[in-house]
């Protein structure tokens, strides 16, 4: 019996992932607010009623896509911030992480960029919550730096949001340069590093 249940669970998970993948592919050409569940189920080859075994609505599916796109980044960002011995090393690692992620998952990045200010409220809220988590995690690591002495919680959180916002801008720049020459991508990386460095310099003088 347990073997049969295991097979059914694996098949259910496979269908759920197929629905997510199909939706993500369809969202390359449209926004989530215009996506119909029949489009998604037709692309997977299942009946429309099968959709509701996995998601309550297309908005619920969109929230799952947000988790898929951003959820796995939390440990990587914490490692990037924690392992660095200096702000310069932290910036270099952050830019490299963003470039690798955009190159590996461009459809996910495009989805987040489009839906962050899109028309589906639960998805906007899910993206905002993920970004807030990133900022809190970055704040907790920055607070361990000697340079954080004298900083208030609010100011550290403001600084963390600046870094997270800049990382989103950097992701968009790398996304736009995916088909560009290596030289152009290198220019994007240098520009991103300089912009983050400017934030870092401001940090050093905030308490002056």
trRosetta pair geometry for C-beta under 8 A, 3 or more apart (Angstrom, degrees):
i j d omega theta_ij theta_ji phi_ij phi_ji
1 4 5.7 -55 -154 34 33 111
1 5 6.4 31 151 -17 67 105
2 5 5.5 -52 -147 38 36 112
2 6 6.3 42 152 -25 65 104
3 6 5.6 -53 -151 32 31 115
3 7 6.6 32 151 -19 64 102
4 7 5.8 -53 -153 33 33 111
4 8 6.5 30 151 -16 66 106
5 8 5.6 -55 -148 39 34 111
5 9 6.1 35 154 -21 67 107
6 9 5.7 -53 -145 36 30 111
6 10 6.3 30 155 -19 64 106
7 10 5.8 -56 -149 36 29 111
7 11 6.4 28 153 -18 64 107
8 11 5.7 -55 -147 37 31 111
8 12 6.2 34 153 -22 65 105
9 12 5.6 -51 -147 34 32 113
9 13 6.4 31 154 -17 64 105
10 13 5.8 -54 -149 38 30 110
10 14 6.3 35 150 -23 64 106
11 14 5.4 -51 -147 34 33 116
11 15 6.5 32 154 -18 65 103
12 15 5.9 -55 -151 36 31 109
12 16 6.4 33 151 -20 64 106
12 53 7.3 -109 -142 137 103 121
12 54 7.5 171 -179 -84 86 99
13 16 5.5 -51 -146 35 33 114
13 17 6.3 31 155 -17 65 105
14 17 6.0 -56 -149 38 28 108
14 18 6.3 32 151 -22 63 107
15 18 5.4 -53 -147 35 33 115
15 19 6.5 36 153 -21 65 102
15 44 7.1 86 -156 173 74 141
15 46 6.5 66 -152 -60 117 157
15 50 6.9 -91 174 164 140 122
15 53 7.9 17 104 84 137 121
15 54 6.8 -149 110 -55 97 140
16 19 5.8 -54 -154 32 32 111
16 20 6.6 30 150 -16 64 105
16 54 4.5 174 -106 -137 90 135
17 20 5.5 -52 -149 37 37 113
17 21 6.2 36 153 -19 68 106
18 21 5.7 -53 -144 38 31 111
18 22 6.2 31 156 -19 65 107
18 44 4.7 106 134 -132 113 114
19 22 5.8 -54 -143 37 28 110
19 23 6.3 29 157 -19 63 107
19 40 5.7 54 -155 161 81 118
19 41 7.4 -5 -114 -85 101 59
19 44 5.7 -31 -82 -57 62 153
19 46 7.9 -54 -75 38 100 134
19 51 6.7 138 -131 -122 142 75
19 54 6.0 145 36 84 155 154
19 55 7.2 -155 130 -5 147 123
19 61 6.8 -101 139 -129 111 125
20 23 5.9 -57 -147 36 28 110
20 24 6.3 28 155 -20 64 107
20 61 7.0 -169 -98 -165 67 93
20 64 6.2 -103 -101 117 116 118
20 65 6.1 167 -151 -85 95 82
20 68 6.3 112 -177 -33 142 164
21 24 5.8 -55 -149 35 30 112
21 25 6.5 29 154 -18 64 106
22 25 5.8 -56 -151 36 32 111
22 26 6.3 28 153 -16 66 107
22 40 5.2 124 106 -154 118 70
22 43 3.9 149 -159 101 125 127
22 44 5.0 -102 -30 -56 155 87
23 26 5.7 -58 -147 40 32 109
23 27 6.1 32 154 -23 66 110
23 35 6.6 70 -148 179 90 152
23 40 5.0 2 -76 -116 85 121
23 58 7.7 167 -132 -146 132 88
23 61 5.7 -180 -86 153 172 131
23 62 7.9 -131 157 -77 142 60
23 65 6.7 -114 101 -67 125 134
24 27 5.7 -56 -146 35 29 113
24 28 7.6 51 149 -37 56 86
24 65 6.3 162 -79 -131 95 125
24 107 5.2 86 163 141 108 128
24 108 7.0 -23 -145 -77 132 63
24 111 6.3 -62 -135 -61 84 143
25 28 6.0 -33 -171 -2 39 114
25 43 7.2 -179 70 -178 123 153
25 107 7.2 -25 -87 -149 47 153
26 29 6.6 -70 -175 40 47 97
26 30 6.6 -29 153 41 80 106
26 35 6.0 110 116 -126 125 113
26 39 5.8 115 -138 138 157 123
26 40 6.6 -111 10 -87 151 71
26 43 6.5 -131 -52 -39 118 159
27 30 6.3 -89 -127 69 43 65
27 31 7.3 38 -146 -139 86 18
27 32 6.3 4 -116 -72 121 70
27 35 6.5 -33 -81 -70 84 139
27 65 8.0 70 7 -161 162 168
27 107 7.7 110 77 -177 98 98
27 110 7.9 158 121 106 97 103
27 111 5.6 49 119 -105 140 99
27 114 7.6 179 168 67 105 147
28 107 6.1 -57 -78 -128 102 102
28 110 6.9 50 -116 99 67 149
30 34 4.9 -101 173 79 121 119
30 35 6.1 149 101 -68 120 79
31 34 5.4 83 62 14 79 98
31 35 7.3 -128 103 -23 42 91
31 114 6.2 -151 -112 156 83 122
31 115 7.2 142 -156 -86 87 79
31 118 5.6 171 -163 -143 119 123
31 119 6.7 72 141 24 141 104
32 35 5.3 -48 -149 14 41 121
32 58 6.4 167 -180 146 88 110
32 59 7.5 100 150 -99 125 52
32 62 4.8 53 -151 -96 152 134
32 115 5.7 39 -1 -104 126 123
32 118 6.1 77 35 144 104 155
32 119 7.7 -165 71 59 85 80
32 120 5.0 -55 97 -10 123 144
32 123 6.1 75 71 -19 164 169
33 118 6.4 -170 -23 166 108 106
33 119 4.0 7 -62 73 151 119
33 120 5.4 -164 -72 -50 82 91
35 39 6.2 -115 -165 59 71 135
35 40 6.9 56 168 -46 109 106
35 58 5.4 170 91 -161 101 144
36 39 4.6 103 67 -4 84 101
36 40 7.4 -156 99 -3 51 84
36 58 7.4 -100 -135 -64 17 145
37 40 5.4 -53 -154 36 44 114
37 41 6.2 36 153 -14 74 105
37 48 6.2 95 116 -148 105 93
37 51 4.8 84 -178 -171 122 173
37 57 7.7 -109 -61 -159 128 44
37 58 5.6 -138 -64 -63 86 97
37 61 7.9 152 -105 -12 92 147
38 41 5.9 -54 -138 43 33 104
38 42 5.9 38 158 -24 66 108
38 48 5.4 -25 -97 -95 75 120
39 42 5.9 -58 -147 35 24 112
39 43 6.5 25 155 -20 61 107
40 43 5.9 -57 -154 32 29 111
40 44 6.6 16 153 -9 64 109
40 51 6.7 91 87 -108 118 124
40 58 7.6 166 -15 -109 142 98
40 61 7.4 -49 -120 -160 171 171
41 44 5.7 -60 -147 43 36 105
41 45 7.9 -126 166 37 59 12
41 46 5.1 -93 -159 74 90 78
41 47 6.6 -31 173 119 137 16
41 48 4.9 -178 43 -93 163 50
41 50 6.4 134 -132 59 120 100
41 51 5.3 -87 -66 -54 118 108
42 45 7.5 37 -175 -72 30 36
46 50 4.1 -75 153 60 123 153
46 51 7.5 150 98 -51 116 66
47 50 5.0 111 63 -12 73 101
48 51 5.8 -31 -172 3 50 117
49 52 6.2 -52 -169 28 49 108
49 53 7.8 57 140 -25 66 95
50 53 5.7 -43 -165 16 50 117
50 54 7.6 23 150 -1 68 104
51 54 6.5 -84 -172 45 38 96
51 55 6.2 -48 168 52 80 95
52 55 7.0 -86 -114 70 35 52
52 56 7.1 48 -139 -120 77 32
54 61 7.9 56 113 -93 101 92
55 58 7.4 72 131 -88 138 24
55 60 4.3 164 -168 96 90 113
55 61 4.4 13 -141 -62 166 82
55 64 6.8 -101 -99 -5 115 138
56 59 7.9 -37 84 66 93 86
56 60 4.3 108 44 -29 84 157
57 60 4.8 108 49 3 68 99
57 61 7.2 -122 102 0 44 86
58 61 5.2 -48 -150 37 41 117
58 62 6.3 49 148 -25 66 100
58 120 7.8 -104 110 -118 93 146
59 62 5.4 -50 -151 32 34 116
59 63 6.7 38 150 -21 64 99
59 120 5.2 -173 -114 -170 91 118
59 121 7.8 1 -143 56 134 64
59 122 4.6 85 169 46 116 128
59 123 6.3 -128 -152 -33 74 94
60 63 5.7 -47 -151 30 35 113
60 64 6.8 37 148 -18 62 102
60 122 7.4 -14 -74 113 46 154
61 64 5.6 -54 -155 35 35 114
61 65 6.6 38 147 -21 66 103
62 65 5.4 -51 -151 33 36 114
62 66 6.7 42 149 -23 64 98
62 115 6.7 -169 -168 -154 121 157
62 120 5.6 49 72 112 170 155
62 122 7.0 121 77 90 113 97
62 123 4.0 -47 133 -87 127 125
62 126 7.6 161 120 36 84 144
63 66 5.5 -46 -154 28 36 115
63 67 6.8 36 149 -16 64 101
63 122 5.6 -54 -62 139 117 108
63 123 5.9 -131 -69 -94 62 64
63 126 4.5 170 -131 -66 81 158
64 67 5.7 -51 -152 36 36 112
64 68 6.3 37 149 -19 66 106
65 68 5.4 -52 -144 38 35 113
65 69 6.0 32 156 -19 67 108
65 108 7.5 -166 177 -128 89 81
65 111 6.0 -89 150 153 129 153
65 123 7.9 1 60 -130 103 113
66 69 5.8 -58 -144 39 28 108
66 70 6.0 -18 172 19 66 114
66 112 7.0 108 -122 -100 74 89
66 115 7.7 -115 -78 95 102 136
66 123 6.2 168 -44 -151 129 75
66 126 4.2 123 74 123 162 123
66 127 5.5 -120 -136 -70 130 70
66 130 6.3 -156 162 -22 106 143
67 70 6.9 -76 -129 55 20 80
67 71 4.5 27 -176 -39 65 128
67 126 7.3 -73 -45 -180 77 126
67 130 7.7 -167 -95 -82 49 128
68 71 6.6 -11 -79 22 13 112
68 72 7.8 7 -171 -10 39 106
68 108 6.9 -125 111 -120 91 124
69 105 7.0 162 -136 151 74 138
69 108 3.8 171 -120 -172 98 109
69 109 7.3 165 -162 -65 117 39
69 111 6.2 -143 -77 74 153 119
69 112 5.4 -175 136 -51 151 114
70 73 5.5 -57 -163 23 52 120
70 74 7.9 68 150 -40 73 83
70 112 6.8 106 -53 -99 110 141
70 127 7.4 130 -16 -127 154 64
70 130 4.3 60 115 177 149 150
70 131 7.9 -68 -157 -57 154 61
70 134 8.0 -84 -176 -49 116 119
71 74 6.7 -36 -175 -5 42 109
71 130 7.3 -91 -70 -123 56 121
72 75 7.5 -50 -177 32 50 96
72 76 7.3 39 139 -7 71 116
73 76 5.4 -70 -155 47 49 112
73 77 5.6 45 153 -24 85 107
73 101 6.9 32 -102 -118 112 151
73 134 7.5 -9 109 -96 115 115
74 77 6.1 -58 -144 35 25 105
74 78 6.4 24 159 -16 63 107
74 133 6.7 -39 -106 131 118 121
74 134 7.2 -129 -105 -90 72 70
74 137 6.5 162 -155 -50 86 168
75 78 5.6 -55 -146 38 34 112
75 79 6.2 35 156 -20 67 106
76 79 5.8 -55 -149 37 30 111
76 80 6.3 34 151 -23 64 106
76 97 6.0 151 152 -150 116 129
76 101 8.0 144 106 -70 159 123
77 80 5.5 -50 -146 33 34 115
77 81 6.4 26 157 -13 66 106
77 94 7.9 46 -134 -119 77 87
77 97 7.3 144 -90 142 61 160
77 134 6.1 -16 111 -140 170 93
77 137 6.4 91 102 103 114 134
77 138 7.0 -61 154 -69 116 91
78 81 6.1 -61 -148 40 29 104
78 82 5.8 20 160 -15 67 116
78 137 5.4 -81 -82 173 94 124
78 141 6.7 170 -145 -55 66 135
79 82 5.9 -59 -133 43 26 106
79 83 5.6 15 174 -14 67 118
80 83 6.8 -55 -128 36 15 101
80 84 6.9 21 165 -31 52 110
80 90 6.9 100 151 -151 80 68
80 93 4.6 177 -151 127 91 118
80 94 5.6 112 160 -80 139 65
80 97 5.4 -55 -85 -34 146 151
81 84 6.6 -62 -161 18 24 112
81 90 6.2 43 -126 -143 50 114
81 94 7.9 47 -71 -75 70 106
81 137 7.5 150 31 133 149 88
81 138 5.7 -172 -90 -125 159 69
81 141 4.1 96 128 104 125 161
81 142 7.2 -67 -173 -51 126 71
82 141 5.4 -109 -74 -131 70 127
83 93 7.4 163 75 -126 106 172
84 87 7.6 83 137 -98 134 18
84 89 4.2 169 -152 101 96 102
84 90 3.7 158 98 -73 172 74
84 93 5.8 -141 -76 16 113 139
85 89 5.6 44 45 34 71 154
86 89 4.8 95 55 9 79 100
86 90 6.9 -137 98 -7 42 89
87 90 5.3 -53 -146 36 35 117
87 91 6.3 38 154 -22 67 103
87 197 7.9 117 132 -122 110 64
87 200 4.6 131 166 -148 141 137
87 203 7.8 -179 -116 61 151 139
88 91 5.8 -52 -150 33 30 111
88 92 6.5 30 152 -18 63 106
88 197 7.5 30 -107 -107 71 103
89 92 5.6 -52 -147 36 34 112
89 93 6.2 31 156 -16 66 107
90 93 6.0 -58 -148 39 27 108
90 94 6.3 29 154 -22 63 109
91 94 5.7 -55 -146 34 29 113
91 95 6.4 26 158 -16 64 106
91 193 5.4 100 148 -144 116 78
91 196 4.6 161 -133 106 109 131
91 197 6.0 37 -126 -67 169 74
91 200 6.7 -74 -59 -35 128 143
92 95 6.1 -58 -151 36 28 107
92 96 6.4 24 154 -15 63 110
92 193 6.7 27 -88 -119 57 123
93 96 5.7 -58 -147 40 32 112
93 97 6.2 36 155 -23 66 106
94 97 5.7 -53 -148 34 30 113
94 98 6.5 28 155 -17 64 105
94 163 7.7 -88 -143 -175 162 107
94 167 6.4 -96 175 -101 115 108
94 196 6.7 157 77 -127 138 167
95 98 5.9 -54 -148 36 31 110
95 99 6.4 30 155 -18 65 107
95 170 6.5 -116 -120 -169 73 149
95 189 5.4 105 163 -153 129 82
95 192 5.0 139 -119 103 112 124
95 193 5.3 -42 -47 -69 156 86
95 196 7.2 -138 -56 8 102 145
96 99 5.8 -55 -146 37 31 110
96 100 6.3 30 157 -18 65 107
96 189 8.0 45 -75 -141 56 122
97 100 5.9 -59 -149 37 28 109
97 101 6.2 24 157 -18 65 110
98 101 5.8 -59 -146 38 29 109
98 102 6.2 26 159 -17 66 108
98 167 5.9 -160 -84 -160 132 84
98 170 5.0 39 137 114 165 119
98 171 5.3 -118 -165 -77 110 75
98 174 6.3 164 134 -4 97 150
98 192 7.4 -137 68 177 145 158
99 102 6.0 -56 -144 38 28 108
99 103 6.2 27 158 -18 64 110
99 174 5.3 -161 -110 -125 64 147
99 185 7.4 97 -141 179 124 110
99 189 6.3 -8 -64 -92 141 107
100 103 5.9 -60 -148 39 28 111
100 104 6.1 16 159 -11 66 113
101 104 6.0 -62 -143 43 28 104
101 105 5.9 -34 177 37 67 106
101 109 7.2 123 128 -68 92 120
101 171 7.3 -41 87 -118 112 108
102 105 7.2 -83 -126 62 18 66
102 106 6.1 51 177 -93 63 70
102 109 5.2 20 -120 -45 74 167
102 171 5.5 173 -75 -150 118 74
102 174 4.2 121 67 109 166 125
102 175 5.5 -122 -157 -68 123 70
102 178 7.2 -135 144 -82 105 102
103 106 7.2 0 -135 -53 15 94
103 174 7.5 -77 -45 162 75 122
103 178 7.2 158 -106 -125 63 94
105 108 4.1 -15 159 31 112 121
105 109 6.1 121 107 -23 83 90
106 109 5.6 -58 -147 38 36 111
106 110 6.2 37 156 -21 70 105
106 175 6.2 134 -143 -130 90 87
106 178 6.0 30 -107 -95 142 156
107 110 5.7 -51 -145 36 32 112
107 111 6.4 39 153 -24 63 104
108 111 5.6 -53 -151 32 32 115
108 112 6.6 28 154 -15 65 104
109 112 5.9 -54 -149 37 33 108
109 113 6.2 33 153 -19 66 109
109 171 5.5 -147 -151 170 123 115
109 172 8.0 -173 163 -82 111 47
109 175 5.4 -156 118 -85 131 125
110 113 5.7 -56 -145 38 31 112
110 114 6.2 24 158 -16 66 110
110 175 6.5 150 -73 -157 77 139
111 114 6.1 -63 -147 39 25 105
111 115 5.9 -4 168 3 65 118
112 115 6.4 -69 -131 49 23 93
112 116 6.0 45 166 -50 63 100
112 127 6.2 145 -148 -124 85 123
113 116 6.3 -36 -146 2 20 116
113 168 7.8 151 -100 -174 81 94
113 171 7.4 -157 -69 110 112 110
113 172 5.8 124 -118 -97 135 96
113 175 6.9 -107 -29 29 156 171
114 118 6.0 46 137 -66 70 119
115 118 4.0 -44 -136 3 52 137
115 120 6.6 -25 -153 45 107 107
115 123 5.1 -58 168 138 127 130
115 124 7.0 -138 155 -73 77 63
115 127 6.6 162 106 -40 93 144
116 124 6.7 87 -173 -126 31 72
116 127 5.0 -137 -112 135 70 159
116 168 7.9 78 -91 -158 167 140
117 124 7.0 66 -109 -117 23 114
118 123 6.5 -17 67 89 120 126
118 124 6.4 -158 55 -66 72 96
120 123 4.2 43 97 20 111 118
120 124 6.7 164 85 -16 57 86
121 124 5.5 -55 -144 36 35 112
121 125 6.2 32 159 -18 68 106
122 125 5.7 -56 -147 39 31 112
122 126 6.3 36 153 -24 65 105
123 126 5.5 -48 -144 33 33 113
123 127 6.5 33 155 -17 64 102
124 127 5.9 -57 -152 37 30 109
124 128 6.3 29 152 -18 65 108
125 128 5.5 -53 -145 38 33 113
125 129 6.2 35 154 -22 66 105
126 129 5.7 -52 -147 34 29 112
126 130 6.5 30 153 -18 63 104
127 130 5.8 -54 -150 35 32 111
127 131 6.3 28 154 -15 66 108
128 131 5.8 -58 -147 40 30 109
128 132 6.2 34 153 -22 65 106
129 132 5.6 -53 -147 35 31 113
129 133 6.5 36 152 -22 63 102
130 133 5.6 -52 -154 31 33 114
130 134 6.7 37 147 -20 64 100
131 134 5.4 -45 -152 31 38 116
131 135 6.5 38 150 -19 65 102
131 164 5.8 128 -167 158 88 137
131 168 7.6 -2 -119 -59 125 131
132 135 5.6 -51 -149 36 35 112
132 136 6.4 36 152 -19 66 104
133 136 5.7 -53 -147 36 32 111
133 137 6.3 30 155 -18 66 107
134 137 5.9 -61 -150 38 28 109
134 138 6.3 25 155 -16 66 108
134 160 7.9 175 122 163 69 104
134 164 4.9 123 110 -117 121 128
134 167 7.9 -120 161 59 146 146
135 138 5.8 -54 -145 39 30 109
135 139 6.1 36 153 -24 64 107
135 157 6.3 64 152 -161 112 75
135 160 4.3 117 -163 124 73 111
135 161 4.8 15 -125 -77 137 66
135 163 7.9 146 -116 61 72 91
135 164 5.0 -78 -75 -13 83 148
136 139 5.5 -53 -147 34 30 116
136 140 6.5 33 154 -23 63 103
136 157 7.4 -1 -94 -121 56 98
136 160 7.3 120 -58 131 17 158
137 140 5.8 -49 -150 30 32 112
137 141 6.8 24 154 -11 62 105
138 141 5.9 -62 -154 40 34 106
138 142 6.1 31 152 -19 70 109
138 160 4.1 151 89 -144 110 103
138 163 5.7 -158 173 76 158 136
138 164 6.5 -159 6 -53 150 98
139 142 5.8 -57 -141 39 30 109
139 143 6.2 38 157 -30 64 105
139 153 7.7 59 175 -161 133 68
139 156 4.9 103 -150 136 95 102
139 157 5.1 -1 -98 -92 147 59
139 159 7.5 125 -103 69 80 89
139 160 4.1 -69 -60 -42 81 153
140 143 5.8 -50 -152 25 27 117
140 144 7.6 31 149 -24 55 99
141 144 5.9 -50 -166 20 40 113
141 145 8.0 49 141 -28 62 92
142 145 5.7 -38 -168 8 50 116
142 148 5.8 131 142 -78 75 128
142 156 5.8 173 93 -158 120 102
142 159 6.5 -156 148 100 168 126
142 160 6.3 -150 10 -76 140 95
143 148 5.0 176 -136 161 37 166
143 151 7.6 -134 -115 77 71 122
143 156 5.7 37 -76 -156 89 158
144 148 7.2 72 40 22 19 142
145 148 4.8 108 66 -13 82 99
146 149 6.1 -17 -179 -16 53 112
147 203 6.8 58 148 140 133 112
147 204 6.9 -63 -150 -103 129 66
148 151 4.8 -76 -167 28 66 129
148 156 6.3 37 -144 -100 113 121
150 207 5.4 55 114 -119 133 158
151 155 5.0 -128 -166 84 90 119
151 156 5.1 99 137 -57 129 93
151 159 7.9 -36 -158 -2 144 139
151 206 7.5 44 -104 91 100 135
151 207 7.3 -107 -76 -59 70 122
152 155 4.7 92 55 8 83 101
152 156 7.0 -149 92 -4 43 86
153 156 5.8 -58 -149 39 30 110
153 157 6.3 28 154 -18 66 108
154 157 5.8 -57 -149 37 30 110
154 158 6.4 34 151 -22 64 104
155 158 5.4 -48 -147 33 35 115
155 159 6.5 37 152 -19 64 102
155 206 6.9 139 -178 155 131 145
156 159 5.6 -52 -150 36 33 113
156 160 6.4 35 150 -21 65 105
157 160 5.5 -51 -147 35 35 114
157 161 6.4 37 153 -19 65 102
158 161 5.8 -54 -151 35 30 110
158 162 6.7 36 149 -23 62 102
159 162 5.5 -51 -154 29 35 116
159 163 6.8 32 151 -16 65 101
159 199 7.4 132 -155 172 79 108
159 203 5.9 72 -134 -103 134 109
159 206 7.9 -74 -76 -57 121 161
160 163 5.8 -53 -154 35 35 110
160 164 6.3 31 151 -16 68 106
161 164 5.6 -53 -142 40 35 110
161 165 6.0 38 157 -21 68 105
162 165 5.9 -53 -145 37 27 110
162 166 6.3 26 155 -18 61 108
162 199 5.2 166 135 -140 125 132
163 166 5.7 -58 -149 37 30 111
163 167 6.4 34 152 -23 65 104
163 196 6.9 57 -129 -136 79 98
163 199 6.4 166 -78 126 70 158
164 167 5.5 -51 -150 31 34 115
164 168 6.8 36 150 -19 63 100
165 168 5.7 -52 -156 32 35 112
165 169 6.6 35 148 -17 66 103
166 169 5.5 -50 -149 36 38 114
166 170 6.2 42 150 -21 67 104
166 192 7.6 132 163 -159 97 79
166 195 5.8 -178 -151 124 121 113
166 196 5.6 144 135 -86 149 79
166 199 6.4 -110 -35 -28 156 148
167 170 5.5 -51 -147 36 33 115
167 171 6.4 39 151 -23 64 101
168 171 5.6 -49 -149 31 33 114
168 172 6.7 34 152 -18 63 102
169 172 5.7 -55 -155 34 33 112
169 173 6.5 33 149 -19 66 105
169 192 7.8 171 101 -119 90 91
169 195 7.5 -84 93 123 134 160
170 173 5.6 -54 -149 35 34 112
170 174 6.4 31 154 -15 67 104
170 188 7.8 123 -155 163 73 95
170 192 4.1 73 -120 -132 112 128
170 195 7.7 -169 -71 63 99 131
170 196 7.9 -2 -57 -45 138 112
171 174 5.9 -56 -148 39 31 108
171 175 6.2 37 151 -25 64 107
172 175 5.4 -52 -148 32 32 117
172 176 6.5 31 155 -19 64 104
173 176 5.9 -54 -151 35 31 110
173 177 6.5 11 156 -5 64 114
173 188 4.9 169 141 -153 112 113
173 191 7.2 -128 179 83 162 124
173 192 6.5 -169 63 -68 144 108
174 177 5.9 -70 -145 47 32 101
174 178 7.1 67 152 -65 63 73
174 185 7.2 56 -133 -142 76 90
174 188 5.9 144 -83 139 61 145
174 192 7.9 -1 -46 -51 98 149
175 178 6.1 -15 -163 -33 34 109
176 180 7.9 32 122 -23 65 124
177 180 4.1 -50 -163 21 76 132
177 184 5.4 -160 -151 126 118 107
177 185 5.1 157 135 -91 128 70
177 188 5.0 -138 8 -40 161 150
180 184 3.7 -83 153 81 130 140
180 185 5.9 158 84 -47 106 79
180 188 8.0 118 66 -23 147 127
181 184 4.8 99 55 4 77 100
181 185 7.2 -142 97 -2 43 86
182 185 5.6 -56 -147 39 35 111
182 186 6.3 40 152 -23 67 104
183 186 5.6 -52 -151 33 31 114
183 187 6.7 35 149 -21 63 101
184 187 5.5 -49 -152 31 36 114
184 188 6.7 40 148 -21 64 99
185 188 5.4 -46 -152 31 38 115
185 189 6.6 40 149 -19 65 102
186 189 5.5 -50 -149 35 36 113
186 190 6.4 35 152 -18 66 104
187 190 5.7 -53 -146 38 32 111
187 191 6.2 33 154 -19 65 106
188 191 5.8 -56 -147 37 29 110
188 192 6.2 30 154 -20 65 107
189 192 5.7 -55 -147 36 29 112
189 193 6.4 29 155 -19 64 107
190 193 5.8 -54 -147 36 31 111
190 194 6.4 31 154 -20 65 106
191 194 5.7 -55 -149 36 31 111
191 195 6.4 30 154 -19 65 106
192 195 5.9 -56 -149 35 31 110
192 196 6.5 25 155 -12 65 106
193 196 5.9 -57 -148 41 31 107
193 197 6.1 36 151 -25 65 108
194 197 5.4 -53 -146 35 31 116
194 198 6.6 39 152 -27 63 99
195 198 5.7 -45 -154 25 33 114
195 199 7.2 34 147 -15 60 98
196 199 5.6 -49 -158 32 41 113
196 200 6.4 43 145 -21 67 105
197 200 5.3 -52 -150 36 37 117
197 201 6.4 41 151 -23 68 100
198 201 5.7 -47 -147 32 32 111
198 202 6.6 36 151 -18 62 104
199 202 5.7 -56 -154 36 33 114
199 203 6.6 41 147 -27 64 101
200 203 5.4 -47 -154 25 35 118
200 204 7.0 37 150 -22 63 98
201 204 5.8 -49 -158 26 37 112
201 205 7.0 8 154 3 65 109
202 205 6.3 -77 -153 49 33 94
202 206 6.4 60 151 -63 70 88
203 206 5.7 -26 -148 -17 33 117
205 208 4.7 -17 -169 -15 74 126
